């Protein structure tokens, strides 16, 4: 009797609502699964007995932080495609923002951030959802939960190679991926966690990074800054608009999203409609957005790039549009900083694609070029990681 082991691989997505910093939060786990088969050949028969699918033990996890509106559900297809292309040894995790989603339990918060007792729901606090510092804290807690889960369940994982990729005391390496303002959150958390999360990081990949507020044309800077300094008025207006949208027939809102906003896929329009027609979400979205405009620096944060760059490479993708949040001149300014020696040449790699827009995720034809950029950057980061390991080995022998 001849017996062989055969395997098929499939990428699966899990949507899990976790409590993070007191806020129910939508998270996503994207893993590769192996399905092993025992093939036996007694005489001319060929029965195949499948075993239950087993998740593949990753050596690297892509940790994704979206832009504002902070709903990670927009990006699941992009991350799934990246895991399919990268192959065994990779997994992805994604997290929405605190207070961002479509269901009441996720988005409704206490009006008074100092409320106590019955006025509060668990440890939920508006500062977590309404401030950049709160969202950074939220992402740190999420990452700690993810790493703990990997260490806890690693012995149940099906390793794709003969030798394990990780010891049980070592979680997988991290590749941070961010979009828009998510890049600022990732950089803040890595600076705050230099001896923990940054130490585990293999690369940082920013998509259309909104890490400074200096839009083109300049009148937008004046206009948006003015709105940001009257947050109560701005929030009230947006909530009123959301309330009116919620009163409109569903097909009218759907038509607006498809024809005007350019959201072509039905499932994406359903998510967008859930956000657009929800006054509670509108308040969380705009309150955080106004703080972004008030708090982000006008110039490049060179110090942060150099802190991160001492540990791992940084990759940035800029787009056409023109993009008011991450305009091309921001990339050009960074290139000047590199030429002046303010940023080491090997720290930062940038690419410009005029065929993409800032809201690329709602245009299916734009997702694949972004996935290609992600996979290419991950591959380059592995080379950098091997060079770093070789240098450490050389120094240890001296």
Secondary structure as UniProt FT lines:
FT   STRAND          3..20
FT   TURN            21..22
FT   STRAND          23..40
FT   TURN            43..44
FT   STRAND          48..50
FT   STRAND          54..56
FT   STRAND          60..65
FT   HELIX           72..75
FT   HELIX           76..86
FT   TURN            88..89
FT   STRAND          90..95
FT   TURN            98..99
FT   HELIX           104..107
FT   TURN            113..114
FT   HELIX           117..119
FT   TURN            122..123
FT   HELIX           126..130
FT   HELIX           132..153
FT   HELIX           154..156
FT   TURN            168..169
FT   STRAND          173..179
FT   TURN            180..181
FT   HELIX           182..192
FT   TURN            193..196
FT   HELIX           197..200
FT   STRAND          201..207
FT   HELIX           218..228
FT   HELIX           231..247
FT   HELIX           250..259
FT   HELIX           266..276
FT   HELIX           279..295
FT   HELIX           302..309
FT   TURN            310..311
FT   STRAND          313..319
FT   HELIX           328..339
FT   TURN            340..341
FT   TURN            345..347
FT   STRAND          348..353
FT   TURN            354..355
FT   TURN            358..359
FT   HELIX           360..362
FT   HELIX           364..397
//
